[in-house]
Amino acid sequence: MVLAIHGAQVIDGTRADPVPDGAVVLDGDRVTQIGRISTLRLPAGTEIVEAGGTVLPGLVNAHTHCSIIPGLGDQTGQMRQPPLPSGFRAVGNMRRELLSGVTTARIMGEEHHLDIEMRRAIDAGVIPGPRLLCCGIHLTSAHGHGRALTTTDGVEGVRQRVRQNIAAGADWIKLFITGGVSSVGASLEAYTYTREEIRAACEEAHRAGRKVAAHAHGGPGVRVALEEGVDTVEHGALLTGDDVDLMKRLGRFLVCTFAILYHPEGIEKTDRHNPAIWTKVTALREQEEARFREILRSGVRYAVGTDSMHGLLWFEIATLVRFGVPPLDAVRAGTAWAAEACGISDRVGTLEPGKLADILAVDGDPLRDVESLRRPRVVMKGGRRFDRLSDD
Ligand SMILES: [Zn+2]
């Protein structure tokens, strides 16, 4: 079945200018042509979907989780729950992601291998959700951030956990290097794994062809993690100029997560009553904007993720624009660049012949009004339309 998604313009996610009066043609699950609709060779019987505004690649959420709803508070406490309540939250969350236009998401840590089970259910068509990249059980030490039910310590422990995750079906490995905002434990600049443990994780993962994501805000742990081979730095709110220079030299991606910190449904909704967490949030908000403006101008590669703020990838892209990123680059940070950061740019992230037909069409022009990304009209994953699921 050949379909053409036609809009006032097509943003293909590459460097190219938007194509006015453009269409994306797909056959089955693949894109076959893109261009001004009048110049395309449409086979007889092509069904044309009038999408109205802007057609762009399906969004890629480079950092999120399945089971967490930040507004409920105590995020690691939510991860400590048994599979059933966590799974119920995850079903709603994954549906919301897909309906918001996120067609691929990289899941950065779940207990019970819940992400891998979700991926199986989504791929089998049991529940709607984005295409998932999974890391299985995240690795954190006995005193690390993000510890819920499972902790992993020592070089041998780390090797074993990485191997178990890969055996269970993990695409990525996630390491918690420094403290985080949503817990009362380690500071954002203390690091909780040794150089040897980080090296062991990277060595095991890379030998099996998997990449490693490092939760790291700042402090000396960032450099150690980069030197030992981690592929992406998550959050990075306190990165120094030296850290950023090292990332540029090594070609590593920073994955920014803004909504959890700035959006009213994020950490502030319930955890503002916890003084240990609230002090971190207010201090970070003061520092982060100026620092990120500098980081984003530095030439370091970056992408965005919602860190459990399901359905809010548009907010991440809008925050980039607020921090001075040109709108087309901000859109690419949530599509093409996010796909590159996740290691899947051969399949998704741009609209090009041969790539998967992951397509989002929105009302309006996100390059003039970034909030138009909040108004999806067509959501397609692998050539299948999901926007009609929407009942809210
Ligand atoms: Zn996270």
Residues whose N, C-alpha, C, O or C-beta is under 5 A from the ligand:
A	BS01	ZN	M108 D307
